[in-house]
Amino acid sequence: MTLANDIRARLARLDRDSALDAPEQWRARAEALEWIESAWPQLAAGAVAPALRSRLECADGRLHRRLRAVVRAGQGQVLFERWRQERAATARAIEGEGYDALDELVAGVLQLDDPGTELLPLAPEMVFYQPTPARHVLDMLARSALGPRDVLVDLGSGLGHVPMLAALCTGARAVGVEWQPAYVACARRAARALGLDGVHFVAADARDADLSEGTLFFLYTPFGGNLLRGVLDALHAQAIRRPIRLCTFGPCSRIVAGETWLRADGPLAPDRAVVFDAVVP
């Protein structure tokens, strides 16, 4: 069978598969849409592929609207529990820094708008923004047992994925500290649209932020060098006064693991979040 015939046969199978319209088939829809996109040069001329893509996107749209209503009703913790049960049942891999279907689902729920191009140039030692993959955020929330009595502070929060997911999944209060004002504005609009009253975003340098209420501090390698050193020193000062925890993801985890006042919850993995407890005499 030629490649063209293979493509046509797979398209026909997907088009006949009515199960793809079911809400719980969001992963299968994401896989199908990704394949359609990759094969689009061979598919665009026909009528089936555009109609199938529209059908799958409409199914996703219905699911996103339903989930946003659940979040606005204050029932986001139910969604988090479903994810935990699915993960336990399937042993789905957490490791890896790439994005997957869960990120598409989260994007549909949060509906962040475009921050535009009027962005401040990065200061020295700041790192280009990338959102934390959603599976790592949920993994971190589960392992840290974040709850309604906690305050998560995301240092370098970007468009606000982590604070919003923390608040809607656990009931914790959450603060995003972000240096880029355009990102802060986008995050505030998204949180307001979802009714996440316990989430706040602050446009500030992480070194100057108010850290006094945080119980869990998150860093996805937002900066390095002396800037990271200054933030870690500020967090150490907080840890001397009261119990705190840190969670890191990405290359900064090895640097943070070198702090004598922090103890990791397990062996370091380069592509998985690390939860640290502050251990200060």
GIRA-V666999 format. One record per pair of residues at least 24 apart in sequence whose C-alpha atoms are under 10 Angstrom apart, sorted by the first residue. I is the first residue (numbers start at 0). GAP is how many residues later the second one is. D is the distance in Angstrom with one decimal. If there is no record, write none. Layout:
I:GAP:D
I:GAP:D
//
This chain:
2:39:10.0
3:35:9.9
3:38:7.6
3:39:9.5
6:28:9.8
6:29:9.5
6:32:7.7
6:35:8.0
6:36:8.2
7:34:9.0
7:35:8.2
7:40:9.8
7:41:9.7
9:25:9.7
9:26:9.9
10:24:9.5
10:25:8.2
10:28:9.8
10:32:8.7
10:37:7.9
10:38:7.1
10:41:8.7
11:36:8.3
11:37:9.2
11:40:9.8
13:35:9.5
13:38:8.0
14:33:7.6
14:34:8.3
14:36:8.9
14:37:6.2
14:38:9.5
14:40:9.4
14:41:9.9
15:36:9.7
19:35:9.4
19:36:7.3
19:39:8.3
20:34:7.9
20:35:6.7
20:36:9.6
20:37:8.8
20:38:5.6
20:39:8.4
20:41:9.9
20:42:9.9
21:34:9.8
21:37:7.5
21:38:9.3
21:41:9.0
22:36:7.1
22:37:7.5
22:38:9.9
22:39:8.1
22:40:5.9
22:41:9.4
22:43:9.6
23:36:10.0
23:39:8.7
24:34:9.5
24:35:9.3
25:30:9.1
25:33:8.5
25:34:6.9
25:37:8.4
25:75:7.6
25:76:8.6
25:78:9.2
25:79:7.6
26:73:8.8
26:74:5.6
26:75:7.5
26:77:9.2
26:78:8.7
27:28:9.9
27:73:8.6
28:24:9.4
28:26:10.0
28:27:6.3
28:28:8.3
28:30:8.6
28:31:7.9
28:72:8.8
29:26:8.6
29:27:9.2
29:30:8.9
29:70:8.6
29:71:5.7
29:72:9.0
29:74:7.6
29:75:8.8
30:69:9.2
30:70:7.5
31:24:8.4
32:24:8.2
33:67:9.6
59:44:9.6
59:45:8.1
59:48:8.0
60:44:9.8
60:47:7.5
60:48:9.4
62:42:8.8
62:45:8.7
62:46:8.8
63:41:7.3
63:42:8.6
63:43:9.0
63:44:5.4
63:45:5.3
63:46:8.9
63:47:9.1
64:43:8.3
64:44:7.4
65:43:9.0
66:38:9.6
66:39:9.7
66:41:9.0
66:42:6.5
66:43:9.7
67:40:8.6
67:41:5.6
67:42:7.8
67:43:9.4
67:125:9.2
67:126:6.8
67:127:9.7
68:40:9.4
68:125:8.2
68:126:9.9
69:98:9.8
69:124:9.5
70:38:8.7
70:39:9.8
70:97:6.6
70:98:8.9
70:123:6.5
70:124:7.8
70:125:8.3
71:96:9.0
71:120:9.8
71:121:8.3
71:122:5.3
71:123:5.4
71:124:7.5
72:121:9.0
72:122:8.3
72:123:10.0
73:93:9.9
73:94:7.3
73:95:9.5
73:97:8.6
73:120:9.3
73:121:8.2
73:122:8.4
74:93:7.7
74:94:8.3
74:95:9.8
74:96:9.4
75:89:8.8
75:90:9.8
75:91:8.4
75:92:4.8
75:93:5.1
75:94:7.7
75:95:8.3
76:88:9.8
76:89:9.6
76:90:8.9
76:91:6.4
76:92:4.4
76:93:5.7
76:94:7.3
77:90:9.5
77:91:7.6
77:92:9.4
78:89:8.9
78:90:7.1
79:58:7.7
79:61:9.4
79:62:8.9
79:85:9.2
79:86:9.8
79:88:8.4
79:89:5.3
79:90:7.8
80:61:9.4
80:88:8.3
80:89:9.6
82:52:9.3
82:55:8.3
82:56:9.7
83:54:8.4
83:55:8.6
83:58:7.9
86:48:9.8
86:52:9.6
91:43:9.9
92:42:9.1
93:39:9.7
93:40:9.9
93:41:6.4
93:42:6.7
93:44:9.7
93:45:7.6
93:177:8.6
93:178:7.2
93:179:9.5
94:40:8.9
94:41:8.1
94:174:8.4
94:175:8.7
94:176:5.5
94:177:5.5
94:178:9.0
95:37:9.1
95:39:9.8
95:40:9.0
95:173:9.8
95:174:8.4
95:175:5.0
95:176:7.0
96:35:8.3
96:36:6.9
96:38:9.8
96:39:8.6
96:152:9.3
96:153:8.2
96:173:9.0
96:174:5.7
96:175:7.9
97:34:9.3
97:35:6.9
97:173:9.4
98:32:9.5
98:33:8.7
98:34:5.6
98:35:7.8
98:36:8.6
98:37:9.9
99:33:7.9
99:34:8.4
99:35:8.5
100:33:9.4
100:34:9.6
101:31:8.4
101:32:6.4
101:33:6.9
102:28:9.6
102:29:9.3
102:30:6.5
102:31:5.5
102:32:7.7
103:30:9.1
104:29:9.2
105:27:9.8
105:28:7.2
105:29:9.9
105:55:8.6
105:59:8.7
106:27:9.4
106:54:8.9
108:81:9.6
108:85:8.7
109:50:9.4
109:51:7.8
109:54:8.1
109:55:8.8
109:77:9.3
109:80:6.3
109:81:7.9
109:83:8.8
109:84:7.6
110:75:9.8
110:76:9.8
110:78:9.6
110:79:6.6
110:80:9.6
110:82:9.1
110:83:9.4
111:47:7.5
111:48:8.9
111:49:9.0
111:71:9.8
111:74:6.5
111:75:7.0
111:76:9.6
111:77:8.0
111:78:5.8
111:79:9.1
111:81:10.0
112:46:9.2
112:70:9.6
112:72:9.8
112:73:6.2
112:74:8.6
112:76:8.5
112:77:7.8
113:45:9.6
113:68:9.2
113:69:8.9
113:72:7.4
114:44:8.4
114:65:9.8
114:66:9.3
114:67:5.5
114:68:5.9
114:69:8.9
114:70:7.9
114:71:6.1
114:72:9.3
115:66:7.5
115:67:9.1
115:70:9.7
116:65:8.9
117:62:9.9
117:63:9.6
117:64:7.5
118:61:6.9
118:62:7.9
118:63:6.6
118:64:8.6
119:59:8.8
119:60:6.5
119:61:8.2
119:62:8.6
120:59:9.0
121:57:9.3
121:58:8.8
122:56:9.6
122:100:9.5
123:99:8.7
123:100:9.0
123:101:9.1
123:102:9.6
123:103:8.7
124:97:8.8
124:98:5.5
124:99:5.2
124:100:6.0
124:101:7.6
124:102:6.6
124:103:8.3
125:30:9.4
125:53:9.7
125:95:8.9
125:96:6.2
125:97:4.3
125:98:6.6
125:99:8.9
125:101:7.9
125:102:9.1
126:29:9.4
126:93:9.7
126:94:7.3
126:95:5.3
126:96:5.2
126:97:7.6
127:30:9.7
127:93:9.6
127:94:7.6
127:95:8.7
128:27:8.4
128:28:8.8
128:29:6.4
128:30:8.9
128:51:9.9
128:54:10.0
128:91:9.2
128:92:9.3
128:93:7.2
128:94:9.8
129:27:9.7
129:28:7.7
129:29:9.2
129:90:8.6
129:91:9.6
129:92:8.9
130:26:8.4
130:27:7.1
130:28:7.7
130:29:8.4
130:30:7.0
130:31:8.4
130:89:8.4
131:25:9.5
131:26:9.7
131:28:9.9
131:29:7.6
131:30:7.4
131:87:9.7
131:88:6.9
131:89:10.0
131:117:8.0
131:118:9.2
131:141:9.8
132:28:9.3
132:29:9.5
132:116:9.9
133:27:8.2
133:28:8.3
133:31:8.6
134:137:9.7
135:26:9.8
135:113:8.3
135:135:9.0
135:136:6.7
135:137:6.3
135:138:9.9
136:24:8.7
136:25:6.5
136:26:9.6
136:28:7.6
136:29:8.0
136:81:9.8
136:110:10.0
136:112:9.4
136:135:9.8
136:136:8.0
137:24:9.0
137:27:7.8
137:28:8.1
137:31:8.3
137:32:10.0
138:133:8.8
138:134:7.7
138:135:9.9
139:26:9.5
139:78:9.5
139:107:7.4
139:108:9.1
139:109:9.5
139:132:8.9
139:133:6.3
139:134:7.7
139:135:7.3
140:24:8.9
140:25:6.8
140:28:8.2
140:29:7.8
140:106:9.6
140:134:9.7
141:27:9.6
141:28:9.1
142:122:9.0
142:130:9.5
142:131:9.3
142:132:7.7
143:72:8.5
143:101:8.7
143:102:9.4
143:103:8.4
143:121:9.3
143:130:9.6
143:131:6.8
143:132:9.1
143:133:9.8
144:25:8.5
145:24:6.3
145:25:8.5
145:26:6.8
145:27:9.8
145:69:9.2
145:70:8.1
146:24:6.1
146:25:5.2
146:26:8.7
147:24:4.0
147:25:6.9
147:50:10.0
148:24:7.8
148:66:9.0
149:24:8.3
149:63:8.9
149:64:7.4
149:65:5.8
149:66:7.3
150:24:7.4
150:47:9.4
150:48:9.6
150:62:6.6
150:63:4.9
150:64:5.3
150:65:6.4
150:66:8.5
151:24:8.4
151:47:9.4
151:61:8.7
151:62:5.7
151:63:6.1
151:64:4.8
151:65:5.8
151:66:7.3
151:93:9.5
151:94:9.5
151:95:9.9
152:24:7.2
152:46:9.9
152:47:9.6
152:48:9.7
152:56:10.0
152:57:9.7
152:58:7.7
152:60:8.6
152:61:5.7
152:62:7.7
152:63:6.3
152:64:4.8
152:65:6.2
152:66:8.9
152:93:9.4
153:24:8.4
153:47:9.4
153:52:9.4
153:60:9.4
153:62:8.5
153:63:5.8
153:64:4.7
153:65:6.3
153:66:8.6
153:68:9.9
153:92:9.9
153:93:9.4
154:24:9.3
154:49:9.6
154:50:8.9
154:51:6.0
154:52:9.2
154:54:8.8
154:56:9.7
154:62:7.1
154:63:6.1
154:64:5.6
154:65:8.2
154:66:9.3
154:67:7.5
154:68:9.5
154:76:8.9
155:24:9.0
155:47:9.8
155:48:9.3
155:49:8.6
155:50:7.1
155:62:8.5
155:63:6.8
155:64:7.6
155:65:8.3
155:66:5.4
155:67:8.1
156:26:8.5
156:27:8.4
156:30:9.1
156:44:8.4
156:45:9.4
156:46:9.9
156:49:9.9
156:61:8.7
156:62:8.2
156:63:8.5
156:65:8.3
157:24:9.3
157:25:5.7
157:26:7.2
157:28:9.3
157:29:8.0
157:43:9.8
157:64:9.0
158:24:5.0
158:25:6.5
158:26:8.5
158:27:6.4
158:28:5.1
158:29:8.8
158:31:9.1
158:42:9.5
159:24:7.6
159:25:9.9
159:26:8.2
159:27:5.2
159:28:8.2
159:30:8.6
159:31:8.5
159:39:9.3
159:40:9.4
159:41:7.8
160:26:8.0
160:29:9.7
160:30:9.7
161:56:8.5
161:58:9.9
162:24:9.4
162:28:9.3
162:33:9.9
162:35:9.4
162:36:6.6
162:37:8.2
162:38:8.7
162:55:9.4
163:24:9.8
163:26:8.7
163:27:6.7
163:30:9.2
163:32:7.3
163:33:10.0
163:34:8.9
163:35:6.5
163:36:9.0
164:31:9.8
164:34:9.7
165:32:9.9
165:33:8.9
166:24:9.8
166:29:7.2
166:30:8.9
166:31:6.6
166:32:6.6
167:26:9.2
167:27:9.6
167:28:7.1
167:29:9.9
167:30:8.9
167:31:9.2
170:25:9.6
170:27:8.0
170:28:10.0
171:26:7.4
171:27:8.7
172:24:8.6
172:25:4.8
172:26:5.9
172:27:8.3
172:40:9.9
172:41:9.2
173:24:6.3
173:25:4.8
173:26:6.4
173:27:8.5
173:39:10.0
173:40:8.4
173:41:9.9
173:42:9.4
173:43:9.8
174:24:5.8
174:25:4.9
174:26:5.6
174:27:7.4
174:36:9.7
174:38:9.6
174:39:8.3
174:42:9.5
175:24:6.3
175:25:4.6
175:26:6.1
175:27:8.5
175:28:9.6
175:30:9.9
175:42:9.5
176:24:6.0
176:25:5.0
176:26:6.1
176:27:6.1
176:28:7.4
176:29:6.4
176:30:10.0
176:31:9.8
176:32:7.2
176:33:9.3
176:34:9.9
177:24:6.3
177:25:5.1
177:26:5.8
177:27:6.9
177:28:7.2
177:31:9.5
177:44:9.6
178:24:5.4
178:25:4.9
178:26:5.2
178:27:7.4
179:24:8.0
179:25:9.0
204:26:9.8
205:24:9.0
205:25:6.7
205:28:9.6
206:24:5.4
206:25:9.1
206:26:9.4
206:27:7.4
206:28:9.7
207:26:9.2
208:25:9.5
209:24:9.9
210:24:7.6
210:26:9.9
210:27:7.4
211:26:7.0
211:29:9.6
211:30:9.5
212:25:9.5
212:31:9.8
213:24:9.1
213:29:9.8
213:30:7.4
213:31:8.9
213:32:9.9
214:24:9.6
214:27:8.9
214:28:7.3
214:29:4.8
214:30:6.2
214:31:8.4
215:27:9.4
215:28:6.0
215:29:4.7
215:30:5.5
215:31:7.1
215:59:9.2
215:60:9.3
215:61:9.3
216:27:7.9
216:28:6.3
216:29:4.7
216:30:6.1
216:31:8.3
216:58:9.6
216:59:9.6
217:27:8.8
217:28:5.9
217:29:4.8
217:30:5.7
217:31:8.2
217:55:9.7
217:56:9.8
217:57:9.1
218:27:7.9
218:28:6.4
218:29:4.8
218:30:6.5
218:31:8.6
218:33:7.9
218:34:8.7
218:37:9.9
218:54:9.6
219:27:8.5
219:28:5.7
219:29:4.7
219:30:5.9
219:31:8.3
219:32:7.4
219:33:8.6
219:53:8.8
220:27:7.4
220:28:6.6
220:29:5.8
220:30:6.3
220:31:5.0
220:32:7.8
220:34:9.9
221:27:9.8
221:28:9.4
221:29:9.9
221:30:8.4
222:29:8.3
223:27:9.5
223:28:7.5
223:31:9.2
224:30:9.9
227:24:8.7
227:27:9.2
227:28:9.2
228:26:9.5
228:27:9.4
231:24:7.9
231:27:8.6
232:26:9.9
234:43:9.4
235:25:7.5
235:26:9.0
235:42:8.2
235:43:9.8
235:44:8.6
237:40:9.7
238:38:9.5
238:39:6.2
238:40:7.9
238:41:6.8
238:42:9.9
239:38:8.8
239:39:8.9
239:40:6.1
239:41:8.0
240:39:9.1
241:36:9.1
241:38:9.1
242:34:8.1
242:35:6.5
242:36:8.1
242:37:8.5
243:32:8.9
243:33:6.7
243:34:5.8
243:35:8.9
244:30:7.2
244:31:5.5
244:32:4.6
244:33:5.7
244:34:9.3
245:28:8.2
245:29:5.9
245:30:5.0
245:31:6.6
245:32:7.6
246:26:6.7
246:27:5.5
246:28:4.4
246:29:6.0
246:30:8.8
247:24:8.8
247:25:5.6
247:26:5.4
247:27:6.7
247:28:8.2
248:24:4.6
248:25:6.5
248:26:9.2
249:24:9.2
//
